[in-house]
Structure formats: structure tokens, C-alpha cells
């Protein structure tokens, strides 16, 4: 081995692409357990959607599409969108393997009004609370509003807590500072992921260091992401969503919030 290359992702978009690329590559290791975790995480959401009597759902931060597949298997007309080109490349493969037909398309929140080919009864996101600026929060809310049917529902993750510093401290208290996955080899590539956590005023910054060994080459790809970003109170969401036109915003069980379009 005579060469070492190190690449640091320059922005959040590249970091997500890098994360999804290696998550997909190593899925044989974590996928079975992840399906179980996603089913548990989505259980209160599916219960809520049943009460809201929705039929069509856009998972607008779908990642590799695991939750989108579960929506489809639960009987909803499900589609998925994500800003990551890498995630959208692999999500259809996941759906096909699971025996469901789902349209996936690449879109940032602020592009939804131009890229959706239909309107939905419901838009779901487990990433809306990760948006970094209030201006983009409002812009995203307006685009989500535009693709909902009348009386459509936007369902997203939120916390009722007002003391965000306390939330960050609790998250940090329960968070591993350092973690390393066992090496995984497929073909001629062996990869090891190292995770280093850093507390910031906006939440936890997660540094994902992927060590990739190939014949005659060792390289590292470093992808840093806020996970989670803890920046917005429910009052912030309420203000942004009502600015976008939603008439009612309320919390439900399981740290889910609902915004209702007139």
C-alpha cells in the first residue's frame, strides 16, 4: 500500500451523498435490524395517518426509502423524494426488492412545487426539524403547502420542549462520543466507519469517517452532519407554517406535529 488519500466533504449535500453511498454498500450488515427499528419508529405515524384518513403520502426526506416502502406496504399511495442523488439512485432498487412500486424523485424542499407531478393528502418528513435557517424553513413550508390537496396534512417530527439547551445537554449525555463499526469487506473493498460526535449550540455534529481499503490504496472520506439538529421550538414551526398558509398546527403523541392546509 503506497498511497493514502483523504477527502473531506465540502458541504452538507456532499456529506449526505457520501453517507448514503456507504450505507448502501454495507447494508447487508445493518439492514435486518434497521427494518425492525423503522417499523417501531413508524408505528405511531401510521396510527396517526389512519386517524387522519389520508390515502396518498409523499415521504419528502426519504433517504434510501425504507420508510417509504413501509408506507406502501401499509396500503398508502406512497412516493418518495430526497435532495440526495445517491439516495434516489438506490431507493428504487430497495422498493423493487421489497415487491412494491414507488415513484422516487430527487428534490430539495424548495423544489417540490416544480418537481411533484401530483398533489397528496399527506406529506411526511422526519428531516424538517433538521433545516438550518428560518428563511429556508418558511420556503420549505410554502413548497409543501403547494403540493397538498385541500385539507391536506403535513406530518413532521418536532419536540414540545422549549428549553433547547436542556434538550441538547440530554442528547449529549446519552450520546456516544466515539464509535467504530467492525470492518466490512465486499469484493476488493474493505470499509470501516468511525463516528466522532461533537456538541454544538445547534445540536450534535456527527463526523463520519469512512476508511476505505482497496488494493494498493487506502483512502478516507469524512462526512460531517448535524444529527440531530436541535434548533427549533414548536412555536418556531407554528410561526413558519402559518406564514406559509397552514391554518392549524398541533402536536400529537410520539413527537409528531401536524399542519393542516385549509
N, C-alpha and C positions, 0 to 999 in steps of 0.2 A: 504494500500500500504506500504510494508515493505522493499523494496529493490530498489536501483537505480543503474543502470549500464551505464557507459559511454564508448563508443568505438570511437577512433579517427583513421580514415583510414590512413594506413601507407604509401601509395603511390598513384600516380595519377590513376593507373589502378583500385585499390580498390575503390577510390573515384568515378570514373565513374560508376562502378558496383552498388555502393550504390545509386547514383543519379538516374540511370535508374530504379532500383528496386522500389523506392518510387514514381518516376514519373509515372510509370505504375500503381502502386497501386491507385494513386489519379487521374487517367486520366479522370474520369467522371466530375471532376471539371473544367479542363482546355482544354480538347480535342477539343470541338467545336470551341472555339476561336483560338486555335492553328492551326487547319486546315486552317482557313482563313489567319492567319499570314504566314503560309508556302506557300500557294498559291500565296500570294503577293510577298514573297521573291523569289519564284522560277520563277515568270513571266519573268524577264529579262534573266534568264538562259535558259528557254525553247525557248525564242525567238532566243537566240544565237545558241542553238543546231539546230534549224530549218535552220538557215543560214549556219551552218557548215555541214548540210546534213548528220548527223550521224543517225544510226539506233539502235545501241546497246550501253547501258550505264551501267557502274559499279559505283554505289554510294559507294565509298570506306571508308566513315566515316558515315555510315547510321544511327547510333543510333537505335532508336526504329522503324525506317523505314518509317517515314511519307513522306519524300521527295522521297524515292524510290517508294512508292505507287503512288505518283503523276507523276513520270516519266512513270510508267507503264500505268497509265490511259491516259497519253498524247500520247500513242502509241509506246513507245520505248520498246525494249527488255531490261528490267531492271533487274539487280541483285544488291544485297547489301552485304557489308562486314563491319565489325567493330571489334575492338580489345576487346570489352566488351562481355563476355559470357552472361551476363544478358540481354543486348540489343538484342543479336542474339537469345536468348530464346523467347523473346516476339514479335520480328518483324514479324515472320511468322503468328502469331495469328492476328496481325493487318492487314496483307495482306489478309488473309482468310476472315476476317470480311468485308473487302472492296471489295471482289469478284475478286481479282487478284492473279495470280500465280507468285510468285517471289522466286528465289533461294537466300537464305541468308546464309552466312557462316562467321565463325569467322576468322579474320586475322588482324594482325598488318600490317602496311605499308611494313615493311621489310620481310614479309612472303608472299606477294601477288604472287610473281613469282612461288612459290611452291603450293599455295592453289587454284589458279584460274584454272578452267577446260576449259577455252576458252580464246580467245582474244576479245577485244572490239574496237568499233570505237571511243569510248569516255570513259574516266574515269573522274568522278566528285568528288570533295571534298570541303566541307565547313569547314574543320578542318586542312588542310595542313598548313595554316598560324599559327596554334597553336603548331607546332613542336618546341621542346625546344632547340635543338642543331643543328648547321650547318652540322655536320657529319651525323646526322640522316636525315636531310633534303635531302642530296645527296643520301644516301642509299634508302630512300623512293622514290625519283625521279627515281632511277635506276629500282626499282621494278615496278613502274607504267609504265615506258617506256617498260619494258619487256612484259607487258600484253596488249599492244596496237597493233592494226593492223598497217601496213604501212600507213603513212599519218594520223594516229590516233591523237586525240586531248585530252590533259589533261586540264580540266577546273577547276579553283580553285579560292577561294576568295583571294584578295590582295588589297592593297591600293597604290595609286601612290605617296602618301606623303613621303617625305624624312626626315622630322623632326619628328622623332618618339616621342621625349619628348613632343612636342606640341600635337601630337595625343593622348598621354596618358593623358595629362592635360585636353584636351577637353572631353575625355571619362569620366574622374573623375568628371569634372564639372557637367556633365549631369547625373551622376550615383547616384542612391540612396545609401546612406551609410548603411542603415539598412532597412530591410523589413521583414514582417511577414505575412504568409498566414493564413487565417481562419482555425481553426481545421477541420479535415475531419475524419469521422468515417465510417468504413466498418466492419461489424461483431462485433467482440470484440476488434478491434484495432482502436485507435484514434491517428492520427498523426498531428503534427503541424510543419511546416517548417519555420525556421528563417534564414535569409540571412544577413551576415555581409560582407561588401566589404572593401578591403584594397588596397591602391595604392602601387605599387612596381615599380622598374626600368624597368620591362618587361611587365607591363600592370596592370590589375586589378585581384587581388586574391580574389576569391569568396568563403567564408566559408559558407557552407550549413549545418545547424544544424537541424537534424530531431529529434523531441521529440516524442517518441512512448509510448503511454499509453496502457497497457494491464491489464487484471485482476491480481491484486497483484504485478504488476511490472511496473516501469517507467524506460525507458532507453533512451539514446541519442546516435545518430550516427552522427559523424562530418566528412563531406567530403569537402575537400578544393581543388579548381580547378582554374587555370588561365582562366579567362573569361571576356574579351578577353586577349590573349597574344599578345602584340604589340612589336615585336622584330625584324621583318624582313622588309626591304625595297624591292621594286620591283627589284632593282639591285641585291639584295641577291638571290631572287628567280631565276632571269635570269641566274646568275652565276651557281647556283646549278643545275638547269635543263639542261643547256648546257653542264655541266660537265657529266651529266648522258646520254647525247647523243641527246637531243632535238635540232632541228636546228633553231627554231624560237620561241620566247616568246614575247607576246604582251598584253597590257591592252585593255579592252573593256569597254563598259558602265556598270554601276551598280557594280563597284568594282570587276569585274571578270577579270581573266587573262587566257590566252590560251597558252599552249605549244604544238608545233607541232612536231610529230615524222617524220623523213624522210620517 
